[in-house]
Amino acid sequence: MTIRTADLFSIANSGIRSSNTLLRTTGHNISNVNTEGFVRERTNFVSQLTGGVGQGTTERVINQFAQNQLRRDTTRLGEAEAFFQRISQLDNILASEANSISGSLSRFFSALQTSIDEPGNVAARELVLGQAGSNLERMSSLSAYMNQTETDLNQELGNITTEANDLIKNISELNTQIRDVQSNNRNEEPGVLKNERDMAIQQLAEIVSIETRQQDDGTTLVNLTAGQSLVLEAGVFNVFQVSGDPDITRKSLQLQSSNTPALINVAETELGGKMGGLFSFRDEVLAPAQRELGQLALGFADAMNEQNRLGMDYDGQLGVDIFNLPSVQALNYADNSSANLAINGRIQEGQAENLTTSDYKITIDAVTAGAPDTVDITVELLNADGTPSLDTDGNPITYSDTGLEATPGSWVPILDGLELEFPDGATYAAGDEFLLQPTRYTASQVNLDIVRGEDLAFASPIKAQGDIDNLGGAQVVSTSVTNTTVDNTFADSGASGFNGSGGIHGPGAAPGGGVGAPAEIVFTASDSYQVLDSAGTVITEVTNAPDLKNLLAQGESIGAGPAWPGAFSALDNYPGYDISLEGVPKAGDSFSISFNTNGVDDNRNGLELAGLQDVNTIRRNVSTGFSDQNGATFHGAYADTVSSVGEKAATADIEFKAAQAMEQQSSDWFQSVSGVSLDEEASNLIRFQQAYAASARVLGTAQTLFDTILGAVR
């Protein structure tokens, strides 16, 4: 049996004191009902063995599970919102008809078709150039928008990084204050400080995905969900640093401790929150779209250039490039032997169909000084997010080559239609690394290279026709031109049979100095023929020809007595033209082949230019080489980009709305436990007021009894 030794006065006094404390706590809750981040408080008392109310303890009313769930859902909402806001803007731009590259391509090819229907109309040719310039302007405008989006994104990442660092520092400082206050007052929780700290943690959770751990001293440690520590014990904390190597515009994250210079790399894919959403948009949407647009611009320009070079223009000259394609300087890594080293890259003429959207990391393996200097290299293909590009077996795609000439002005081909210039010779050092991004910004760097509509090469530079005295039924079906490179010295292995002076090589001017370029086909039977030069000298003779297609190619492969000249075959593609017939020729029938002098009204090459609209010329997948199956048309490639962004935007919209619902649900759960209910507090206020009044009555009774006793004594 407990014996209470406290007097009635002490019991009443403790009751008044406790009721006053309860009223103070209730009043504090009511006054902070609209204070952001406030967690309602509760004061608990225990009774004393000797009688009356003992020491009270004031603490916050909080459900740790509800709080952690709210933080997780806040992180998810921050990530989904940041991603959706950015991608929806890009999706609207790409889907807009006013900005559609597909529309500008259609207008260009429509103008081209109109012009080749009347190849002698100079005004129609000028309209083609106008539409070509408009198409480039549309690509450049869209590229500029993406580039500005990237700049804005980097600015926002910088601002968010600063905000996150301020929050991390604030949390650490609040932890120190909480530890000090709580150690000096065990009976009252420092609620104001903890509310401020928890609100800072909540704001940090909106920026990055975090996990927390409560300590016995009242402090809270904070880690990234990926494991790296942000707020540690004893006031130590890590802050984010934003950097980019070698690409200073592609920001990456590191952590640096407040008490050591050590740096810790952070994987952007595991960040979550606003910061993770921005990185995801950059790596999954913006960067691929930039490169796909650049690939389209280069593929379109190179294909048009290649075909125009195979034609003859309004002035009777061999065709030239319509567009100027840029060269790109590779980025120099910070750890290279010198910051002034450079490697330049560009697309080989006619090879843009092999180009991918990958970036190319070039490593110098060895350097050999000499005449000329040479380098050995390894090339790694990287996706837009910096991860390795993989082949069909899931292995990183790499390329190695040795003995590449390293002199200014010397371009050496590598893979994917690229060629490199190593202008610094023996200055390179083994281990130097460079990052080449051939498609990232090039959509805005392609320009028109001609200013006259007359320079559009709509005509074919070759014409072929049967002799008027032919007795057979064979007719010229087509001529084909595959090479118009002019080099009468044949130092260039790509030289063609065109002499650049409005003709083809005659005897003595062709490779080998003997017979001239093919200029006539004379049949000796319906399936046999001779190939002659312009002087009538037999170059080769074909017997038992399987068909009448590509007669010159057959002459090279099966011609005999004499055989096709070895000097011709030693070149890559000589003479660069061919002829096909259909029907049945008779012995003695002849067909002449000559330069298409005065062929102003010819539109054969123009038809080939217009036909590029329907040809697969843009490589789709880096894992396999270019082919018709792994290729897309200009319209198809742009449609793929628009479709990809549109699908991701639709998914982002759904995820954003789901994240909003989840965050609202967890917020309601947290508020139901830790939020202030005015109804509940009003009820408590009445109850505590009554308890205070009752204790006061007890105190009054004690006073009366005391006075009665004193009176009796007197």
C-alpha positions as CSV (number, residue, x, y, z in Angstrom):
1,M,0.0,0.0,0.0
2,T,1.4,3.4,-1.1
3,I,1.6,6.0,1.6
4,R,1.1,9.6,0.3
5,T,3.1,12.0,2.3
6,A,2.4,15.1,0.2
7,D,0.1,17.7,1.8
8,L,-3.1,19.0,0.1
9,F,-1.4,22.3,-0.7
10,S,1.4,20.6,-2.7
11,I,-1.0,18.3,-4.5
12,A,-3.1,21.3,-5.6
13,N,-0.1,23.3,-6.5
14,S,1.2,20.5,-8.7
15,G,-2.2,20.2,-10.4
16,I,-2.3,23.9,-11.2
17,R,1.3,23.7,-12.5
18,S,0.5,20.7,-14.8
19,S,-2.8,22.1,-16.0
20,N,-1.0,25.4,-16.8
21,T,1.6,23.4,-18.8
22,L,-1.1,21.6,-20.7
23,L,-2.9,24.8,-21.5
24,R,0.4,26.3,-22.7
25,T,1.1,23.3,-25.0
26,T,-2.5,23.5,-26.3
27,G,-2.2,27.2,-26.9
28,H,1.2,26.7,-28.7
29,N,-0.5,24.1,-31.0
30,I,-3.4,26.4,-31.7
31,S,-1.3,29.4,-32.5
32,N,0.9,27.4,-34.9
33,V,-2.0,25.8,-36.8
34,N,-1.0,27.7,-40.0
35,T,2.8,27.4,-39.5
36,E,4.4,25.4,-42.3
37,G,6.2,22.4,-41.0
38,F,4.8,22.6,-37.5
39,V,4.3,19.3,-35.7
40,R,1.7,19.4,-32.9
41,E,3.1,18.8,-29.4
42,R,1.8,16.8,-26.5
43,T,2.7,17.0,-22.8
44,N,2.6,13.8,-20.7
45,F,2.7,13.7,-16.9
46,V,3.3,10.9,-14.4
47,S,1.9,10.9,-10.9
48,Q,4.2,11.1,-7.9
49,L,4.3,8.3,-5.4
50,T,4.0,10.8,-2.6
51,G,1.0,12.4,-4.2
52,G,0.3,15.0,-6.9
53,V,1.6,15.3,-10.4
54,G,5.2,14.7,-11.2
55,Q,7.5,16.0,-13.8
56,G,6.0,16.5,-17.3
57,T,7.6,15.8,-20.7
58,T,6.6,17.7,-23.8
59,E,7.2,16.0,-27.1
60,R,6.1,16.2,-30.7
61,V,3.4,13.8,-31.9
62,I,4.9,12.2,-35.0
63,N,4.6,8.9,-36.8
64,Q,8.0,8.1,-38.3
65,F,6.6,5.7,-40.9
66,A,4.2,8.3,-42.1
67,Q,7.0,10.9,-42.2
68,N,9.3,8.6,-44.2
69,Q,6.6,7.7,-46.6
70,L,5.8,11.4,-47.2
71,R,9.5,12.1,-47.9
72,R,9.6,9.2,-50.4
73,D,6.5,10.4,-52.2
74,T,7.7,13.9,-52.2
75,T,10.9,12.7,-53.9
76,R,8.9,10.8,-56.5
77,L,6.6,13.9,-57.2
78,G,9.7,16.2,-57.5
79,E,11.3,13.9,-60.0
80,A,8.1,13.3,-62.0
81,E,7.2,17.0,-62.1
82,A,10.6,18.2,-63.2
83,F,10.8,15.5,-65.9
84,F,7.2,16.2,-67.1
85,Q,7.5,20.0,-67.2
86,R,10.6,19.7,-69.4
87,I,9.6,17.0,-71.7
88,S,6.1,18.5,-72.3
89,Q,7.7,21.7,-73.6
90,L,10.0,19.8,-76.0
91,D,7.1,17.6,-77.1
92,N,4.9,20.7,-77.9
93,I,7.8,22.2,-80.0
94,L,8.3,19.0,-82.0
95,A,4.6,18.4,-82.5
96,S,4.0,21.9,-83.7
97,E,3.3,22.2,-87.4
98,A,5.0,25.6,-87.4
99,N,8.3,24.0,-86.2
100,S,7.9,20.7,-88.1
101,I,11.0,19.6,-90.1
102,S,8.8,17.1,-91.8
103,G,6.8,19.9,-93.3
104,S,9.9,21.8,-94.5
105,L,11.3,18.6,-96.0
106,S,8.0,18.0,-97.9
107,R,8.1,21.6,-99.2
108,F,11.7,21.2,-100.4
109,F,11.1,18.0,-102.3
110,S,7.8,19.4,-103.7
111,A,9.8,22.4,-105.1
112,L,12.5,20.0,-106.4
113,Q,9.9,17.9,-108.2
114,T,8.4,21.0,-109.8
115,S,11.8,22.2,-110.9
116,I,12.9,18.9,-112.5
117,D,9.7,18.8,-114.5
118,E,11.1,21.9,-116.2
119,P,14.9,21.7,-115.7
120,G,15.5,24.8,-117.9
121,N,13.5,27.1,-115.7
122,V,16.0,29.0,-113.6
123,A,13.3,30.6,-111.4
124,A,12.1,27.2,-110.4
125,R,15.7,26.2,-109.5
126,E,15.9,29.3,-107.3
127,L,12.8,28.2,-105.4
128,V,14.5,24.9,-104.7
129,L,17.4,26.8,-103.1
130,G,15.0,28.9,-101.1
131,Q,13.2,25.8,-99.7
132,A,16.6,24.2,-99.0
133,G,17.6,27.3,-97.0
134,S,14.2,27.3,-95.2
135,N,14.7,23.6,-94.3
136,L,18.2,24.3,-92.9
137,E,16.8,27.3,-91.0
138,R,14.1,25.1,-89.5
139,M,16.6,22.5,-88.4
140,S,18.9,25.2,-87.0
141,S,16.0,26.8,-85.1
142,L,15.0,23.6,-83.5
143,S,18.6,22.8,-82.7
144,A,19.0,26.3,-81.1
145,Y,15.9,25.6,-79.0
146,M,17.4,22.3,-77.8
147,N,20.8,24.0,-77.1
148,Q,19.1,26.8,-75.2
149,T,17.1,24.2,-73.2
150,E,20.4,22.5,-72.3
151,T,21.8,25.8,-71.2
152,D,18.7,26.5,-69.1
153,L,18.9,23.0,-67.7
154,N,22.5,23.5,-66.6
155,Q,21.5,26.8,-64.9
156,E,18.7,25.2,-63.1
157,L,20.9,22.3,-62.0
158,G,23.4,24.8,-60.6
159,N,20.6,26.6,-58.7
160,I,19.2,23.4,-57.3
161,T,22.7,22.2,-56.3
162,T,23.2,25.4,-54.4
163,E,19.8,25.0,-52.7
164,A,20.6,21.4,-51.8
165,N,23.9,22.4,-50.3
166,D,22.3,25.1,-48.3
167,L,19.8,22.7,-46.9
168,I,22.5,20.1,-46.1
169,K,24.5,22.7,-44.2
170,N,21.4,23.9,-42.4
171,I,20.4,20.4,-41.4
172,S,23.8,19.8,-40.0
173,E,23.8,23.0,-38.0
174,L,20.3,22.4,-36.6
175,N,21.5,18.9,-35.6
176,T,24.2,20.5,-33.5
177,Q,21.8,22.9,-31.9
178,I,19.3,20.1,-31.1
179,R,22.0,18.0,-29.5
180,D,23.1,20.8,-27.3
181,V,19.5,21.8,-26.2
182,Q,18.3,18.3,-25.7
183,S,21.3,17.4,-23.6
184,N,20.6,20.3,-21.2
185,N,16.8,19.7,-21.0
186,R,15.7,16.1,-20.9
187,N,12.1,16.9,-20.1
188,E,11.2,19.1,-23.1
189,E,11.9,18.3,-26.7
190,P,13.3,21.2,-28.8
191,G,10.3,21.0,-31.1
192,V,10.9,24.3,-32.9
193,L,14.4,23.2,-33.9
194,K,13.3,19.8,-34.9
195,N,10.4,21.1,-37.0
196,E,12.8,23.4,-38.8
197,R,15.2,20.6,-39.4
198,D,12.5,18.2,-40.6
199,M,11.2,20.8,-42.9
200,A,14.7,21.2,-44.4
201,I,14.9,17.5,-44.8
202,Q,11.5,17.5,-46.5
203,Q,12.7,20.2,-48.9
204,L,15.9,18.2,-49.5
205,A,13.8,15.1,-50.2
206,E,12.1,17.1,-53.0
207,I,15.5,17.7,-54.6
208,V,17.1,14.2,-54.2
209,S,16.1,10.8,-52.9
210,I,17.3,10.4,-49.3
211,E,17.1,8.1,-46.3
212,T,17.3,9.2,-42.7
213,R,18.4,7.6,-39.4
214,Q,17.4,8.9,-36.0
215,Q,20.1,9.2,-33.3
216,D,19.5,8.9,-29.5
217,D,20.8,12.5,-29.0
218,G,17.9,13.8,-31.1
219,T,20.0,14.3,-34.3
220,T,19.1,12.9,-37.7
221,L,21.7,11.5,-40.2
222,V,20.9,11.9,-43.9
223,N,22.1,9.7,-46.7
224,L,21.4,9.5,-50.4
225,T,19.3,6.5,-51.2
226,A,22.2,5.3,-53.3
227,G,24.3,5.2,-50.1
228,Q,26.5,8.3,-50.0
229,S,26.3,10.3,-46.8
230,L,25.1,13.9,-46.8
231,V,24.7,14.7,-43.1
232,L,27.0,12.8,-40.7
233,E,27.7,12.9,-37.0
234,A,29.8,15.6,-35.2
235,G,28.7,18.3,-37.7
236,V,30.4,16.7,-40.7
237,F,28.5,17.0,-44.0
238,N,29.0,16.4,-47.7
239,V,28.0,19.0,-50.3
240,F,27.4,18.5,-54.1
241,Q,29.8,19.8,-56.7
242,V,28.8,20.2,-60.3
243,S,31.5,19.7,-63.0
244,G,31.9,18.4,-66.5
245,D,34.9,16.6,-68.1
246,P,35.7,16.9,-70.9
247,D,32.3,18.4,-71.8
248,I,31.8,21.4,-69.4
249,T,28.2,21.7,-70.7
250,R,27.3,18.2,-69.6
251,K,27.2,18.5,-65.8
252,S,28.0,15.6,-63.5
253,L,27.8,15.4,-59.7
254,Q,30.3,14.7,-57.0
255,L,30.3,15.0,-53.2
256,Q,32.9,16.8,-51.2
257,S,33.2,16.4,-47.4
258,S,33.2,19.5,-45.2
259,N,36.4,18.3,-43.4
260,T,38.4,16.6,-46.2
261,P,39.1,17.4,-49.8
262,A,38.1,13.9,-51.0
263,L,35.6,13.7,-53.8
264,I,32.9,11.0,-54.2
265,N,31.3,10.4,-57.6
266,V,27.4,10.3,-57.6
267,A,25.5,8.4,-60.2
268,E,22.8,10.7,-61.7
269,T,20.6,7.8,-62.5
270,E,20.1,7.1,-58.8
271,L,19.5,10.6,-57.6
272,G,15.7,10.9,-57.7
273,G,13.9,14.1,-56.9
274,K,14.0,17.3,-59.0
275,M,17.7,16.8,-59.7
276,G,17.1,13.3,-60.8
277,G,14.2,14.4,-63.0
278,L,16.4,17.0,-64.7
279,F,19.2,14.6,-65.3
280,S,16.8,12.0,-66.7
281,F,15.3,14.5,-69.1
282,R,18.8,15.5,-70.2
283,D,20.1,12.0,-70.7
284,E,17.0,10.1,-71.9
285,V,15.3,12.8,-74.0
286,L,17.2,16.0,-74.8
287,A,20.6,14.6,-75.5
288,P,19.3,11.8,-77.9
289,A,17.0,14.3,-79.6
290,Q,19.9,16.7,-80.2
291,R,22.0,14.0,-81.8
292,E,19.1,12.5,-83.8
293,L,18.5,16.0,-85.3
294,G,22.2,16.4,-86.1
295,Q,22.3,13.0,-87.7
296,L,19.3,13.9,-89.8
297,A,20.8,17.2,-90.9
298,L,24.1,15.6,-91.9
299,G,22.5,12.6,-93.5
300,F,20.2,14.9,-95.6
301,A,22.9,17.3,-96.6
302,D,25.5,14.6,-97.5
303,A,23.0,12.5,-99.5
304,M,21.9,15.6,-101.5
305,N,25.6,16.5,-102.0
306,E,26.6,13.1,-103.2
307,Q,23.8,12.9,-105.8
308,N,24.3,16.4,-107.0
309,R,28.0,15.7,-107.6
310,L,26.9,12.9,-109.9
311,G,25.0,15.2,-112.2
312,M,25.6,18.1,-114.6
313,D,24.4,21.6,-113.8
314,Y,22.7,24.2,-116.0
315,D,26.1,25.5,-117.2
316,G,27.2,22.1,-118.4
317,Q,29.6,21.7,-115.5
318,L,29.9,18.6,-113.2
319,G,27.8,19.0,-110.1
320,V,29.2,20.4,-106.8
321,D,28.1,20.2,-103.2
322,I,24.8,21.9,-102.4
323,F,25.5,22.1,-98.7
324,N,28.6,22.7,-96.6
325,L,29.1,20.2,-93.8
326,P,31.0,21.3,-90.7
327,S,34.0,19.7,-89.1
328,V,33.9,19.2,-85.3
329,Q,36.8,19.6,-82.8
330,A,37.0,16.8,-80.2
331,L,36.9,17.8,-76.5
332,N,40.2,17.6,-74.6
333,Y,40.0,15.7,-71.3
334,A,41.4,17.5,-68.2
335,D,44.1,14.9,-67.5
336,N,45.7,15.0,-71.0
337,S,49.3,15.8,-71.4
338,S,48.5,19.2,-72.8
339,A,45.3,21.3,-72.8
340,N,46.2,22.6,-76.3
341,L,45.9,19.3,-78.1
342,A,43.2,18.8,-80.7
343,I,41.6,16.2,-82.9
344,N,39.1,17.2,-85.6
345,G,36.4,15.0,-87.1
346,R,34.1,15.2,-90.0
347,I,31.9,13.1,-92.3
348,Q,33.5,11.4,-95.3
349,E,31.8,12.5,-98.5
350,G,29.0,10.2,-99.3
351,Q,29.3,8.2,-96.0
352,A,26.8,9.9,-93.7
353,E,24.4,6.9,-94.0
354,N,26.8,5.1,-91.8
355,L,26.8,7.8,-89.1
356,T,25.3,7.0,-85.7
357,T,24.0,9.2,-82.9
358,S,26.9,8.0,-80.7
359,D,29.7,10.1,-79.3
360,Y,33.2,8.8,-79.8
361,K,35.9,8.6,-77.1
362,I,39.3,8.5,-78.8
363,T,42.3,7.3,-76.8
364,I,45.9,7.7,-78.1
365,D,47.6,4.4,-77.5
366,A,51.0,5.2,-79.0
367,V,52.8,7.9,-80.9
368,T,55.6,7.4,-83.4
369,A,57.6,10.4,-84.5
370,G,58.7,10.3,-88.1
371,A,58.0,11.6,-91.6
372,P,55.1,11.6,-91.2
373,D,54.2,11.3,-87.5
374,T,51.7,8.5,-86.8
375,V,49.4,7.5,-83.9
376,D,47.7,4.4,-82.8
377,I,44.2,4.9,-81.4
378,T,41.3,3.1,-79.7
379,V,37.8,4.5,-80.2
380,E,34.9,3.7,-77.9
381,L,31.3,4.5,-78.9
382,L,29.2,6.1,-76.1
383,N,25.5,6.8,-75.8
384,A,24.2,10.3,-75.2
385,D,24.3,9.6,-71.4
386,G,27.9,8.5,-71.5
387,T,27.3,4.8,-71.2
388,P,29.0,2.4,-73.7
389,S,27.1,1.7,-77.0
390,L,26.6,-2.0,-77.3
391,D,26.6,-4.4,-80.2
392,T,24.0,-7.2,-80.8
393,D,25.8,-9.4,-78.3
394,G,25.7,-6.8,-75.6
395,N,29.4,-5.9,-75.8
396,P,30.8,-2.4,-75.9
397,I,31.5,-1.3,-79.4
398,T,35.2,-0.3,-79.9
399,Y,37.5,0.3,-82.8
400,S,41.3,0.2,-83.0
401,D,43.7,1.3,-85.7
402,T,47.4,1.8,-86.0
403,G,49.8,4.0,-88.0
404,L,47.4,6.8,-88.7
405,E,49.1,9.8,-90.2
406,A,49.2,12.7,-87.7
407,T,49.8,15.8,-89.8
408,P,47.7,19.0,-90.3
409,G,45.4,18.6,-93.3
410,S,45.6,14.8,-93.4
411,W,42.3,13.1,-92.8
412,V,42.1,9.4,-92.1
413,P,38.9,7.4,-92.2
414,I,37.8,5.4,-89.2
415,L,34.4,3.8,-88.6
416,D,30.8,4.9,-89.1
417,G,31.6,7.2,-92.0
418,L,33.9,9.4,-89.9
419,E,37.4,10.7,-90.7
420,L,39.8,12.3,-88.3
421,E,42.6,14.8,-88.5
422,F,45.5,14.7,-85.9
423,P,47.1,18.1,-86.4
424,D,49.5,17.9,-83.5
425,G,51.7,15.1,-84.7
426,A,54.2,13.7,-82.3
427,T,53.0,16.1,-79.6
428,Y,50.3,13.7,-78.5
429,A,51.1,11.3,-75.6
430,A,50.0,7.8,-75.0
431,G,46.9,8.0,-72.7
432,D,45.6,11.3,-74.1
433,E,41.8,11.1,-74.4
434,F,39.3,13.1,-76.5
435,L,35.6,13.1,-76.9
436,L,34.2,13.7,-80.4
437,Q,30.5,14.6,-80.7
438,P,29.8,14.7,-84.4
439,T,26.0,15.1,-84.3
440,R,25.3,17.0,-81.1
441,Y,25.3,20.6,-82.4
442,T,25.8,20.1,-86.1
443,A,22.1,20.6,-87.1
444,S,22.7,24.3,-86.7
445,Q,26.1,24.3,-88.5
446,V,25.1,22.9,-92.0
447,N,24.9,25.7,-94.5
448,L,24.1,26.2,-98.2
449,D,27.3,25.9,-100.3
450,I,25.8,27.3,-103.5
451,V,23.9,30.5,-104.2
452,R,22.8,30.0,-107.8
453,G,20.0,27.8,-108.9
454,E,22.0,27.0,-112.0
455,D,24.4,25.0,-109.8
456,L,21.7,22.3,-109.2
457,A,22.9,19.4,-111.3
458,F,19.6,18.0,-112.7
459,A,21.1,16.5,-115.8
460,S,23.2,13.4,-116.1
461,P,26.8,14.1,-117.4
462,I,26.6,11.0,-119.7
463,K,24.4,10.4,-122.6
464,A,24.2,7.2,-124.6
465,Q,22.4,6.5,-127.9
466,G,22.1,3.9,-130.5
467,D,23.4,4.5,-134.1
468,I,20.7,5.4,-136.5
469,D,21.8,2.5,-138.7
470,N,21.3,-0.2,-136.1
471,L,19.3,-3.1,-137.3
472,G,18.5,-4.8,-134.0
473,G,15.8,-4.0,-131.5
474,A,18.0,-3.1,-128.6
475,Q,17.5,0.4,-127.0
476,V,19.2,2.3,-124.2
477,V,17.2,1.8,-121.0
478,S,19.4,3.8,-118.6
479,T,22.7,5.2,-117.9
480,S,24.2,5.3,-114.4
481,V,26.8,7.6,-113.0
482,T,28.5,6.6,-109.8
483,N,31.6,8.7,-109.8
484,T,32.5,12.1,-111.2
485,T,35.7,12.9,-109.3
486,V,38.1,14.7,-111.5
487,D,41.8,14.0,-111.2
488,N,43.7,13.7,-114.4
489,T,46.9,12.8,-112.6
490,F,45.1,9.8,-110.9
491,A,46.9,10.5,-107.7
492,D,43.5,10.2,-106.2
493,S,42.4,6.5,-106.3
494,G,38.8,7.8,-106.5
495,A,39.3,9.4,-109.9
496,S,36.7,9.0,-112.6
497,G,36.7,9.0,-116.4
498,F,35.6,12.6,-116.5
499,N,38.3,15.1,-117.5
500,G,36.6,18.2,-115.9
501,S,36.6,20.0,-119.3
502,G,33.3,18.9,-120.6
503,G,34.4,15.4,-121.8
504,I,35.7,12.0,-120.9
505,H,39.3,10.7,-121.1
506,G,40.5,10.1,-124.6
507,P,43.4,7.8,-125.6
508,G,46.6,8.7,-123.7
509,A,44.7,10.6,-121.1
510,A,43.1,7.7,-119.3
511,P,44.9,5.6,-116.6
512,G,47.8,3.7,-118.0
513,G,48.3,6.1,-120.9
514,G,46.9,3.6,-123.5
515,V,43.3,3.3,-124.5
516,G,40.9,6.0,-123.5
517,A,37.7,5.8,-121.3
518,P,34.9,3.7,-122.8
519,A,33.0,5.6,-125.5
520,E,31.3,3.0,-127.6
521,I,29.7,-0.4,-127.5
522,V,29.7,-2.5,-130.7
523,F,27.9,-5.8,-130.8
524,T,29.5,-8.7,-132.6
525,A,26.5,-11.0,-131.8
526,S,23.3,-10.7,-129.8
527,D,25.1,-11.6,-126.6
528,S,28.7,-10.4,-127.5
529,Y,30.1,-7.0,-127.8
530,Q,33.3,-4.9,-127.8
531,V,34.0,-1.9,-125.6
532,L,35.9,0.8,-127.5
533,D,37.4,4.2,-126.6
534,S,36.7,7.5,-128.6
535,A,39.4,6.6,-131.1
536,G,37.7,3.3,-131.9
537,T,40.4,1.2,-130.1
538,V,39.0,-2.0,-128.5
539,I,39.3,-1.9,-124.7
540,T,37.9,-5.3,-124.1
541,E,35.5,-7.8,-125.6
542,V,32.7,-9.7,-123.9
543,T,31.2,-13.0,-125.2
544,N,28.2,-14.8,-123.9
545,A,27.0,-11.9,-121.9
546,P,24.3,-13.0,-119.4
547,D,22.2,-9.9,-120.1
548,L,22.4,-6.4,-121.3
549,K,22.6,-4.6,-117.9
550,N,25.7,-2.6,-116.9
551,L,27.7,-3.5,-120.0
552,L,30.9,-1.8,-118.8
553,A,30.8,-3.6,-115.4
554,Q,30.5,-6.8,-117.3
555,G,33.4,-5.8,-119.5
556,E,35.6,-5.4,-116.4
557,S,34.5,-8.6,-114.8
558,I,34.3,-11.0,-117.8
559,G,35.9,-9.1,-120.6
560,A,38.8,-10.8,-122.5
561,G,40.9,-10.5,-125.6
562,P,42.1,-7.9,-124.5
563,A,41.2,-7.9,-120.8
564,W,40.0,-4.9,-119.0
565,P,43.0,-2.6,-118.4
566,G,44.6,-3.2,-115.0
567,A,45.2,0.6,-114.7
568,F,41.4,1.0,-114.8
569,S,40.8,-1.6,-112.1
570,A,43.5,-0.2,-109.9
571,L,41.3,2.8,-109.2
572,D,38.3,2.6,-106.9
573,N,35.6,3.3,-109.5
574,Y,36.7,4.0,-113.0
575,P,35.2,5.2,-115.3
576,G,32.3,5.9,-112.9
577,Y,29.5,5.5,-115.5
578,D,27.7,2.6,-117.2
579,I,25.0,1.8,-119.7
580,S,22.1,-0.7,-119.8
581,L,20.1,-1.9,-122.8
582,E,17.0,-3.9,-123.4
583,G,15.8,-5.7,-126.5
584,V,17.8,-7.9,-128.9
585,P,20.8,-6.3,-130.7
586,K,22.3,-7.5,-133.9
587,A,25.9,-7.8,-135.0
588,G,27.2,-4.5,-136.0
589,D,24.8,-2.4,-133.8
590,S,26.6,0.3,-131.9
591,F,25.8,2.6,-129.0
592,S,27.9,5.7,-128.3
593,I,28.7,7.0,-124.8
594,S,29.7,10.6,-124.4
595,F,29.6,13.7,-122.2
596,N,26.1,15.2,-122.1
597,T,27.0,18.5,-123.8
598,N,24.1,21.0,-124.0
599,G,21.9,18.7,-121.9
600,V,20.0,21.5,-120.2
601,D,16.6,19.9,-120.6
602,D,17.9,16.6,-119.2
603,N,16.4,15.8,-115.7
604,R,17.8,12.3,-115.1
605,N,19.9,13.3,-112.1
606,G,17.2,15.5,-110.8
607,L,14.9,12.5,-110.6
608,E,17.5,10.8,-108.6
609,L,17.7,13.8,-106.3
610,A,13.9,13.8,-105.8
611,G,14.0,10.1,-105.3
612,L,16.1,10.5,-102.2
613,Q,13.0,11.4,-100.3
614,D,12.0,7.7,-100.4
615,V,15.3,6.1,-99.8
616,N,16.5,4.8,-96.4
617,T,19.6,7.0,-95.8
618,I,19.5,7.5,-92.0
619,R,21.0,4.7,-89.8
620,R,18.7,3.7,-87.0
621,N,20.6,1.3,-84.7
622,V,24.2,1.6,-83.7
623,S,24.4,-2.1,-82.8
624,T,24.4,-3.2,-86.5
625,G,25.8,-1.6,-89.7
626,F,23.7,0.5,-92.1
627,S,21.4,-1.4,-94.4
628,D,18.0,-0.9,-95.9
629,Q,16.5,-2.8,-92.9
630,N,18.5,-0.7,-90.5
631,G,17.8,2.6,-92.2
632,A,15.1,5.2,-92.3
633,T,14.0,7.9,-94.7
634,F,14.4,11.6,-93.8
635,H,10.8,11.8,-92.9
636,G,10.9,8.5,-91.1
637,A,13.9,9.5,-89.0
638,Y,12.2,12.7,-87.9
639,A,9.0,10.9,-87.2
640,D,10.9,8.4,-85.0
641,T,12.3,11.3,-82.9
642,V,8.9,13.0,-82.6
643,S,7.2,9.7,-81.7
644,S,9.9,8.8,-79.1
645,V,9.6,12.1,-77.3
646,G,5.8,11.9,-77.6
647,E,5.6,8.5,-76.1
648,K,7.9,9.5,-73.2
649,A,5.8,12.6,-72.6
650,A,2.6,10.7,-72.4
651,T,4.2,8.2,-69.9
652,A,5.6,11.2,-67.9
653,D,2.1,12.7,-67.7
654,I,0.7,9.5,-66.2
655,E,3.6,9.2,-63.8
656,F,3.2,12.8,-62.7
657,K,-0.5,12.5,-61.9
658,A,0.1,9.2,-60.1
659,A,2.9,10.9,-58.0
660,Q,0.6,13.7,-57.2
661,A,-2.0,11.3,-55.9
662,M,0.5,9.4,-53.8
663,E,2.0,12.5,-52.3
664,Q,-1.4,13.8,-51.4
665,Q,-2.3,10.5,-49.7
666,S,0.9,10.3,-47.7
667,S,0.5,14.0,-46.8
668,D,-3.0,13.4,-45.5
669,W,-1.7,10.4,-43.5
670,F,1.1,12.5,-41.9
671,Q,-1.2,15.4,-41.2
672,S,-3.8,13.2,-39.5
673,V,-1.1,12.2,-37.0
674,S,1.1,15.3,-36.7
675,G,-1.1,18.1,-37.9
676,V,-3.1,20.4,-35.6
677,S,-6.8,19.7,-35.3
678,L,-8.6,22.8,-34.0
679,D,-11.5,20.7,-32.8
680,E,-9.3,18.4,-30.8
681,E,-7.3,21.3,-29.4
682,A,-10.5,23.2,-28.4
683,S,-11.8,20.2,-26.6
684,N,-8.4,19.9,-24.8
685,L,-8.6,23.5,-23.9
686,I,-11.9,23.1,-22.2
687,R,-10.7,20.0,-20.4
688,F,-7.5,21.5,-19.2
689,Q,-9.3,24.7,-18.1
690,Q,-11.6,22.6,-16.0
691,A,-8.7,20.7,-14.5
692,Y,-7.0,24.1,-13.7
693,A,-10.1,25.4,-12.0
694,A,-10.5,22.2,-10.0
695,S,-6.9,22.3,-8.8
696,A,-7.5,25.9,-7.9
697,R,-10.5,24.8,-5.8
698,V,-8.4,22.3,-4.1
699,L,-5.8,25.0,-3.4
700,G,-8.6,27.2,-2.0
701,T,-9.9,24.4,0.2
702,A,-6.3,23.8,1.5
703,Q,-6.1,27.5,2.3
704,T,-9.4,27.5,4.1
705,L,-8.5,24.4,6.2
706,F,-5.1,26.0,7.1
707,D,-6.8,29.2,8.2
708,T,-9.4,27.2,10.3
709,I,-6.5,25.4,12.1
710,L,-4.8,28.7,12.7
711,G,-8.0,30.1,14.1
712,A,-8.5,27.2,16.4
713,V,-5.0,27.5,17.8
714,R,-5.5,31.2,18.5
